[in-house]
Each structure stands twice: as C-alpha cells, then as structure tokens.
Amino acid sequence: MTLTGPGGERATRVALDPAIRVLVVEDDPLAADAHRQYVERVPGFTVRGAAHSAAAARRALQRVRVDLLLLDLYLPDGHGLRLVRSLRAAGHSIDVIAVTSARDLAVVREGVSLGVVQYVLKPFTFATLRDRLVRYAEFRASAGEASGQEEVDRALAALRAPRPAALPKGMSGPTLEAVTRALREREGTATAAEAAAIAGISRITARRYLEHLVASGLAERAPRYGQVGRPELHYRWRVRPS
C-alpha cells in the first residue's frame, strides 16, 4: 500500500509496513460508521472493529491486535481518558488519536501526559482526519534509533499539523452534520428538497452540502426522470461493505 500525498523515501517506507490496525471507539453508531469509512479510505490503515463504550473497547482489545485507538472522549460509561489511563496501568502501549468537541486545554494536557498522539476537534472533515493519520503513519515509520537531534525533531514534527483542513468557503460543520444525518437516516434516496426539509435549511444550501458529500465519496447521486421536464437528482448515503 502507498500513502497519498508527496512521494519520497519516507512514503515508500510507510508503504512497506503492515497496515496500521485501528479500533474506532465512539458511542454514536452513525458517527462510528462514518469514522470507520474515513479511516478505511486512507491507504495503509485498516479498521479492526468499532466499540460504543469503554467496556466494549476493553473487550475488543482482548480479542484483536490493535495499533491505534480513534477514541471519542465522551463515552456512556466514562471519560475516554479514564479508559486510556486504565489501559496504561494494564501495560497497553497502544497509541491514541482523541476525537472531541471539547476545547478544554487541561484535558488536552492530561491526554498528552497519557500518550495521546493527536487530537481531532469535532466537527471535522475527511481531509482533516486523513492529515492526522498520514502524519501518524510517518511518525511510526520513523521509529527506531535516531542518529541525532535533527532526526528526533523531524520524527516529532511529523505529528504536528500546522492547521486543520477547512471546509469549502461558506460551509459550516454543524450544517454538514445536519445534512449528513438527514441522508444517513433516510430510507432509500433523498432529493435536495427532502434533505432540506429534514435539516431545516434551504433546498439550494442542502444541494451544495449533498454535492460536497458526493465529492468526498460519502454519498452517491443519480438522476430520476419523470414524465416531463428535467430529471431530479436523488442522493443516497454510500454504504461500504463491512
């Protein structure tokens, strides 16, 4: 497998490594499935399962080998960092990318002390998560004995993202989440007008967000022809085989 992005010696080295095994830990099944699809779109990564609670995550880690947790911090049976702390106490050295809507720097500092290697703030795009995963893969590929300070600095720099990828101009995360949920929870297909009614936005706005989901590979569209006039576009959430 090869990583997308600028090529070079480091990219080749990452490609030669086995796929990085990921466990998605997220209490919302819809969000968990979306995160799984995002991860599986990044070459070099494979999802070994999804858990909707800290207890389920512990059980999953007893059954399968995992390299990385994509961990939502707010779980129904406790804070995600409590799960990380218990894993460290049990001797688990698994890496963690934390997913959270919280902007509390105290939580971030605690996570860093527990070995959380990246934070992703909700809502986020596929491009944002892909950037974090690629940087993490580069960091893993650089593991080994460093010949000097420069190599140490370069390895640590791989984890640092200068800024998160932004949505296209004029689009907002909450509206994207509303349109995504409207489409995912819809049985069958939905038109822009139907998605707009569910999300509480205009048809034109809904269509723009639906087209963004299509361009991101998360939705499909197809025209339906009536008896007269132009065909109407119908959108469907793109379901990946499990």
C-alpha positions as CSV (number, residue, x, y, z in Angstrom):
1,M,0.0,0.0,0.0
2,T,1.1,3.6,-0.6
3,L,0.1,6.8,1.2
4,T,-1.4,9.6,-0.8
5,G,0.5,12.9,-0.7
6,P,4.0,13.9,-1.6
7,G,6.1,10.8,-2.5
8,G,9.6,10.1,-1.4
9,E,11.7,7.8,0.7
10,R,9.5,8.2,3.8
11,A,6.3,7.4,1.8
12,T,7.9,4.2,0.4
13,R,9.0,3.2,3.9
14,V,5.4,3.6,5.2
15,A,4.1,1.6,2.3
16,L,6.3,-1.4,3.2
17,D,5.0,-1.6,6.7
18,P,1.9,-3.7,7.5
19,A,-1.4,-1.9,7.7
20,I,-1.9,0.1,10.9
21,R,-4.8,-1.6,12.8
22,V,-7.4,0.8,14.2
23,L,-10.2,0.4,16.7
24,V,-12.9,3.1,16.5
25,V,-14.3,3.9,19.9
26,E,-17.4,6.2,19.6
27,D,-20.8,6.0,21.4
28,D,-22.9,7.2,18.4
29,P,-23.2,4.3,15.9
30,L,-23.7,6.7,13.0
31,A,-20.6,8.6,13.8
32,A,-18.6,5.4,14.4
33,D,-19.5,4.2,11.0
34,A,-18.6,7.5,9.4
35,H,-15.2,7.4,11.2
36,R,-14.7,3.8,10.1
37,Q,-15.3,4.8,6.5
38,Y,-12.9,7.8,6.8
39,V,-10.1,5.6,8.2
40,E,-10.6,2.9,5.5
41,R,-10.2,5.5,2.8
42,V,-6.7,6.2,3.9
43,P,-4.2,3.7,2.4
44,G,-2.1,1.9,5.0
45,F,-4.9,1.7,7.6
46,T,-7.4,-1.0,8.4
47,V,-10.3,-0.9,10.9
48,R,-10.4,-4.0,13.1
49,G,-13.7,-3.1,14.8
50,A,-15.8,-0.4,16.5
51,A,-16.8,-0.1,20.1
52,H,-19.5,2.1,21.5
53,S,-18.4,2.2,25.2
54,A,-15.2,1.9,27.2
55,A,-16.2,-1.6,28.4
56,A,-16.7,-2.7,24.8
57,A,-13.3,-1.2,23.8
58,R,-11.6,-3.2,26.6
59,R,-13.3,-6.4,25.4
60,A,-12.3,-5.7,21.8
61,L,-8.7,-5.2,22.8
62,Q,-8.7,-8.6,24.4
63,R,-9.8,-10.2,21.1
64,V,-7.9,-8.4,18.4
65,R,-4.5,-6.8,18.0
66,V,-4.7,-3.0,17.5
67,D,-2.1,-0.4,16.9
68,L,-4.2,2.8,17.2
69,L,-7.4,3.9,19.0
70,L,-9.5,6.5,17.3
71,L,-11.2,7.5,20.6
72,D,-14.1,9.8,21.3
73,L,-13.5,11.2,24.8
74,Y,-17.2,11.2,25.9
75,L,-18.4,7.7,26.3
76,P,-21.6,6.5,28.1
77,D,-19.6,4.6,30.8
78,G,-16.9,7.1,31.5
79,H,-14.4,9.6,30.0
80,G,-12.2,8.4,27.3
81,L,-9.0,9.5,29.1
82,R,-10.1,7.2,32.0
83,L,-10.1,4.4,29.5
84,V,-6.6,5.4,28.3
85,R,-5.3,5.6,31.9
86,S,-6.6,2.1,32.7
87,L,-5.0,0.7,29.6
88,R,-1.7,2.2,30.5
89,A,-2.0,0.8,34.0
90,A,-2.6,-2.6,32.4
91,G,0.6,-2.3,30.3
92,H,-1.0,-1.4,27.0
93,S,1.2,0.8,24.8
94,I,-1.4,1.4,22.1
95,D,-1.4,4.8,20.5
96,V,-4.4,7.1,20.7
97,I,-5.9,9.8,18.5
98,A,-8.6,11.6,20.5
99,V,-11.8,12.9,18.9
100,T,-13.6,15.5,20.9
101,S,-15.8,18.6,20.7
102,A,-14.2,20.0,23.9
103,R,-11.8,22.9,23.7
104,D,-10.5,22.4,27.3
105,L,-6.7,22.7,27.3
106,A,-6.5,21.0,30.7
107,V,-8.0,17.9,29.0
108,V,-5.5,18.2,26.2
109,R,-2.6,18.4,28.6
110,E,-3.8,15.3,30.5
111,G,-4.2,13.4,27.3
112,V,-0.6,14.3,26.2
113,S,0.6,13.0,29.6
114,L,-1.2,9.7,28.9
115,G,0.3,9.3,25.4
116,V,-2.4,10.7,23.2
117,V,-0.5,11.5,20.0
118,Q,-3.1,13.6,18.2
119,Y,-6.4,15.5,18.8
120,V,-9.1,16.0,16.3
121,L,-11.8,18.5,17.1
122,K,-15.4,17.9,16.0
123,P,-16.8,18.6,13.5
124,F,-14.0,17.6,11.2
125,T,-13.7,16.7,7.5
126,F,-12.2,13.6,5.9
127,A,-9.2,15.8,4.9
128,T,-8.5,16.7,8.5
129,L,-8.5,13.1,9.7
130,R,-6.5,11.9,6.7
131,D,-3.9,14.5,7.5
132,R,-3.6,13.3,11.1
133,L,-3.5,9.6,10.1
134,V,-0.8,10.2,7.5
135,R,1.3,12.2,9.9
136,Y,0.9,9.4,12.5
137,A,2.0,6.8,9.9
138,E,5.0,8.9,9.1
139,F,5.9,9.1,12.8
140,R,5.6,5.3,13.1
141,A,7.8,4.8,10.0
142,S,10.5,7.0,11.6
143,A,10.6,4.8,14.7
144,G,14.0,3.4,15.6
145,E,17.2,4.8,16.9
146,A,17.9,8.4,15.9
147,S,21.4,9.4,14.8
148,G,21.0,12.9,16.3
149,Q,18.8,15.8,17.4
150,E,17.7,16.5,13.9
151,E,16.2,13.1,13.4
152,V,14.4,13.3,16.7
153,D,13.0,16.8,15.8
154,R,11.9,15.5,12.4
155,A,10.1,12.5,13.9
156,L,8.2,14.7,16.4
157,A,7.4,17.2,13.7
158,A,5.6,14.6,11.7
159,L,2.9,14.6,14.4
160,R,2.4,18.4,14.3
161,A,-0.3,19.7,11.9
162,P,0.1,23.4,11.1
163,R,-3.7,23.9,10.9
164,P,-6.8,21.8,10.3
165,A,-8.2,21.4,6.8
166,A,-11.2,23.7,6.4
167,L,-14.5,23.1,4.8
168,P,-15.1,24.9,1.5
169,K,-15.7,28.6,1.9
170,G,-19.2,29.3,3.1
171,M,-19.9,25.8,4.5
172,S,-20.2,25.1,8.2
173,G,-19.6,21.9,10.3
174,P,-22.9,21.9,12.1
175,T,-24.8,22.2,8.8
176,L,-22.8,19.5,7.2
177,E,-23.6,17.2,10.2
178,A,-27.3,18.0,9.8
179,V,-27.3,17.2,6.1
180,T,-25.2,14.1,6.7
181,R,-27.6,12.8,9.4
182,A,-30.6,13.6,7.2
183,L,-29.2,11.5,4.4
184,R,-27.9,8.6,6.5
185,E,-31.2,8.2,8.4
186,R,-33.3,8.4,5.3
187,E,-34.6,5.0,4.0
188,G,-33.7,4.9,0.3
189,T,-32.8,8.1,-1.5
190,A,-33.5,11.8,-0.8
191,T,-33.8,14.8,-3.0
192,A,-32.2,18.1,-2.1
193,A,-35.7,19.4,-1.1
194,E,-36.3,16.4,1.2
195,A,-32.9,16.8,2.8
196,A,-33.5,20.5,3.2
197,A,-36.8,19.9,5.0
198,I,-35.3,17.4,7.4
199,A,-32.2,19.6,8.1
200,G,-34.2,22.9,8.3
201,I,-32.3,24.7,5.6
202,S,-33.0,25.9,2.0
203,R,-33.0,23.5,-0.9
204,I,-30.1,25.3,-2.6
205,T,-28.0,25.0,0.6
206,A,-28.9,21.3,1.0
207,R,-27.9,20.6,-2.5
208,R,-24.5,22.3,-2.0
209,Y,-23.8,20.1,1.0
210,L,-25.1,17.0,-0.7
211,E,-22.7,17.7,-3.6
212,H,-19.9,18.1,-1.1
213,L,-20.7,14.6,0.3
214,V,-20.7,13.2,-3.2
215,A,-17.3,14.8,-4.0
216,S,-16.0,13.4,-0.7
217,G,-17.0,9.9,-1.7
218,L,-19.6,9.6,1.1
219,A,-22.7,9.8,-1.0
220,E,-23.9,8.9,-4.4
221,R,-26.3,10.7,-6.7
222,A,-28.4,9.6,-9.7
223,P,-31.0,11.3,-11.9
224,R,-34.6,10.2,-12.0
225,Y,-36.6,11.0,-15.0
226,G,-40.2,11.9,-14.7
227,Q,-42.8,12.2,-17.5
228,V,-41.8,15.8,-18.3
229,G,-39.1,18.3,-17.5
230,R,-35.6,17.9,-16.3
231,P,-34.5,14.8,-14.3
232,E,-34.5,15.2,-10.5
233,L,-31.3,14.3,-8.6
234,H,-31.6,11.7,-5.9
235,Y,-28.9,11.2,-3.3
236,R,-28.1,8.1,-1.2
237,W,-25.6,7.6,1.6
238,R,-22.8,5.4,0.2
239,V,-22.7,2.2,2.3
240,R,-19.4,0.4,2.3
241,P,-19.4,-3.4,2.6
242,S,-18.4,-4.5,6.2
